[in-house]
Amino acid sequence: MSDITLGIIGGGQLGSMLAISAKKINIKTVIYCDDSDAPAQNFCDKFISGEYGDKEKIIEFVNLVNFVTFEFENIPFETLNEINKLKPVLPKPSINRIIQHRLAEKDFVNNLNIRTTRYASVESESEIDSLEDLLPGILKTTTLGYDGKGQYPINSIEELSSLNIDFSKGYILEKLVKLKKEISIIITRFNNHKYEIYEPIENKHENQILKFSKIPADIDKKIYDQSKDWAMSIAEELKYVGTLCVEFFIDRNDNLYVNEIAPRVHNSGHLTINAFNVSQFENHIRAVCGLEQIPLKKISNATMVNLIGDQISEYRKVSKFKDNEFFFDYLKKEIKEKRKMGHITTLI
């Protein structure tokens, strides 16, 4: 039995799956979350609810664990930095500082000679007039925002005035690519040049929320290799420890672009739980806790469908699934529109 206890900040579905994977390899988990109803409390060994700025509760949490990780990237840098003075936080808090800010993230990727879509910083409405060559585009807040939140598709300058955008926040305008498809690479970096990389996953979004993922991705060898190489370069430059996701666009001319980096386990990698010998969640735990690296083996091709909002209801009524189907209910108490409530993976 391992004596390691892993602290996880954040108690949503990714925290839940990290806790489930930890249990499988005899790692205890303590989850800290600002939501007292967080579903991950159903799966961890201990659950602490408190604000991310509550120093007393954070100290209580830190004293119970050997290592700390997190399930989402928008935790205040100051909180992670303070924890890191007491116990190792992996991936490092400095990585979040880059990736929490979309402009810094894009600049970081471009500095590695890796292609992104064209972009510009926008700090006032008047600046957009000079950026017409980036339209049609998407205006995004430089910080926060996921699953389409804080994002405004803009086709023309005229559309902007009808959106009532609060320009007291910083924004980035990204030019839309003529999209052929989207893929993601899930990579776990253990330390210098030691990786486990999952094959590219093909993704489809609805209303800017991931709906469907599959392996193998329907892509050529050039994109297959390039996406893996770029993910390795990013992980190595960040000196990353843990599981990382790089999301890519492919345009109609088969050019590859990095869209975003997620410094954590990722929704598109849920199918790794059933399709590989070691899931993205287990690999993350192995890396951050300094455990043995196990070579990846693919068990099966697979598809994964996110169950959003009320779509979960019909699946909760099914008493028995087929042998190749795996249903995950995130046990969220309240069904909300656009909320990820569960997923179903099918091995094919």
N, C-alpha and C positions, 0 to 999 in steps of 0.2 A: 504493500500500500504506500503510495506517495505521500510525503509530508508537505507537499506544495499546496498553498492556497492562492488562487488567482483572484484579484479584485477586478471587476468589470464595471465601468461607468456607463450607465444607460441600461434601461430595462425593457426594450422593445423586442421584436422578433429575433433580431440578430444577437442580442444579449441572451435570449432564451436558447438559441441554437448553440451558442458558445458554451453555455452552462451544460447543455445536454452532452455535447462532445467532450467536455472536461470530465464529466462523470464517467464516461466510457473508458477514460485512461487514468482514472483514480486521482484526478485533480479536484480539490474542493474549490467552490466559487462563492464569493461574496459580491453581491450586486448593490451598487449605489445609484439611486435614481431620484429625480425630482418629482416623479409621478407616483403617488402612493398606490395607484391601481396598476402599475406596470406589470405586464404579463410574465416577465422573466422571473418574478418571485415564485412562480409555480415550479421552477426548475433548478434554482440555485440552493446552496446550503444555508445561506443567510442573506437577508434582504434589509437594506437600510434606505429609508426614504428621507431626503433632505435637499435643500437648495444647493446649487453648485458653489455658492459663496459661503456656506455655513461651515466655518472653520472647525468648530467642535465636532460636528458629525463627520466631516472629512477626516479628521485625526482618528476618530473612532474606527472608521473604515480602514484607514491606512495601517493601523496597528494590528488588524486581523489578517493581513495578507503579506505575501512575499513579492509578488509582482502585480502591476496594474496595467490594464489595457482598457479599450473603450469600444463601443459599438457604433458611435456616430462622431463626426468630426467637429461639430459646432459647440463643443464644451469650451468654456472660457480658457484661453491660454494660461492665464494667471493661476487658475485652479490646478491644471495639469503640471505647471512648472513648480508650484509649491509641493505637490505630491512627489514629484520627481526628486526633490531634495531629500526625501525620506525613504522612498522605495522606487525601484526602477519602473518608469512608465515607458511602455513599448507599444507602438512605435513612438519615437521621441516627440515631445511636445513641440519642438522647433519645426517639425515637419507639418504639423497642423497649422502653424502660423502661415506657412506658404499656401497650403491647400485650402485654408478657410477663405482665402482672398483670390477671387477669380483672375484678377489682373496679374497678381504675383505668380499664380499657378501657370498662366499662359506664357508669361515672360520666362519662367523657369524652364518650361518645355521647349520653347523656341531657342533658348540658349544652349540646349543640347543638340541643336540642328535637327529637331523633330518637328514635323509639320503640324500646325493647328490651322483652323479657319482664321481668316483675317479678322482683326478686332481693334477696338479703340476704347480708351477711357472716356466716360461721359460724366461731367460734373454739373452741367446745366443744360436746359432744354435748347438754348441757342446754339450749343455746340453741334447738335445733330444736323443742322442745316449744312455744315461743311463736311458731313460724313455720308452724303447721299450715295456714294459709291459702295458703301457697306450695306445698302438695302437691296432686296429684302434681307432683314436680319432679325436677331432676337436681342432685345434689351434685357439684361439681367442685373439684379443687384450684385455688387461685388462680393458681398458676404451674405451668409444664410441663404435660405431658399433651396428646396429640393422637391422632387415630384411635381415640377412645374410651378411651384410657388415663387413669387418675385420675378416672374419671367413674362415678357411682353413681346409677342411676334409683331413686327412692324414691316409693312410692305412699302409704305410711302411716308414722306414727311407730314402729309396732311393727316394721317391717322393718329399722329402723336398727340395732337391737342385734345382728342376725344378720350384719352386714356387716364387723365388726371393723375399723372405720375408725380410722386413726392421726390423732388430733386434735392432734398436735404440729405438723401442717401447717395452713396457713390454707385455708379453703374458702369457696365461694360456692354458695348454694342458688338455683337458677333455676326459676321456675314453668314447667311445660310449657304450651305453647300447643296448642290443638286444631288440629293441623297439617293444612293442605291440601296444601302443597308447599313445596319449598325452591328458592331461586334464588341465583345469585351474580352480582356485577358485577365485571368485571376492568377496571381503569382505570389508564392510565399518565399521570402528571403530569410534565410537562417543567419548567415553572416557573409563575409566577403566572398562573393562569387559562388555562394552555395544556395541553390534555389530548388524549388519544385514549381513547375509551371504547367497549368492546365491548358488543354488545347483551346483555341479561340471558340467563344460561345456566340451564336447569332441571336440577336435580340430584336423584339418588336415592341414599340410603345403605343399606348392609346392615351390621349389627353395628357401627354408628357409623363405618364406613369408606365413603368415596365409591365408588360402584359404577358409576354411569351419569350422563352429562351429555348435554344436547342443546340445539341451537339450531334454530329459534326456541323460546323458552320459551312454554308455553301459558298466557299471562297477559293481562289487559286493559291498555288504554293507560294507565290511571291508575297501576297498579303499575309498568308499564314506565318511565314518566316519573319516578315517585317514587323508584324504586330508583336510577336514574341520578343524580337530583338529590342524594339523600342521599350517594351515593358521592363525588360532586364536593365536597360540603360537608366531608366527612371528610378527603379528600385535601388540600383547601385549608387547613383549620384546622391540619392537621399540617405544612403546608408541605412536603409529601411530594415526593421526587424518585425516580421509578422506577415500577414496576408494583405495584399494590396490589389485593387482593381483599376485597370486602365480601360476607359470607354473610348471607342473609336467610331468615326464615320468613314464610310467608303462612298466616294462619289461615282457618278455615272461613267467616268473615265478610269475607274479602278484606282484612284488615288486614295491613299490612307491619311487620315487626320486624327490626332488625339483630340477628343472632346473634353473629357474630364478625368481627373484622378480621384479615386475614393480611397483614403488611407485607412482601410478597414476591410473586413469581410463584406461581401456584396450580394444583393438580391439576385443578380444574374448567376451567381455561383451556387444557388440552392441545389441545383441538380447534382452537384458534386457529392452530396451526402449519399446518394444511391448509385451514382454512375462510376465512382472511383473507389479504390481501396481506402484512401484517406481523404476526408472532406476538406474543403477550405477552412472550416471551423477548427477541426482537429489540427490541421497544419499550423494555423495561427497560434493555437495554444502551445503546440510543440516548440515553435520558434520563440515565442515570448518567454516561455518557462525554461528554455535551454535544454529541451529534451531531444531525443534521437530523431534524426531526419530519416524518414522511410521513403524509398523510391515510389513514385506514383505509378499506379497501374489502372488503366481504364477497364471497367467491368462491362460497360454497355453504353451504346448510344442512348440519348434521352431527350425528352422535352419537359419543360416546366411551365405551368400556367399559374399566374398570380390570381388569387381570388380576392376581388376588390369589392368592398361594401357588402351589399346583400347577397352577392354571389356565393358567399360562404354557407348560406342557410340550407340550400339543397344538398350540399356535401355533408353537412352535419346530420342529415337524415339517413345517409347511406350506412347500412349495418356492416356490409362487407365489400371491400374493393377487390379488383382483380389482382392476381399475383404480381403483375408488373406495375401496379399503381401504388403510389405512396402519398397519402393525404396528410398534410400538416395543418393543424388548427392552432393559430397563435394565441388562442384563449384571451383575446382582447374583450373586455367587458361590454364595450359599446360598439355597435355596428354603425359606421359613418360612411357617407358617400366618399369615394376616392381614398378610403383607408384600406391598406393591405391587411386582410383578415386571415389569410392562410395561403397555401399553394398546394398544387398536386403535380407530382413528378411521375412521368411514365417512361419506363425503360423500353427501348425499341430495338 
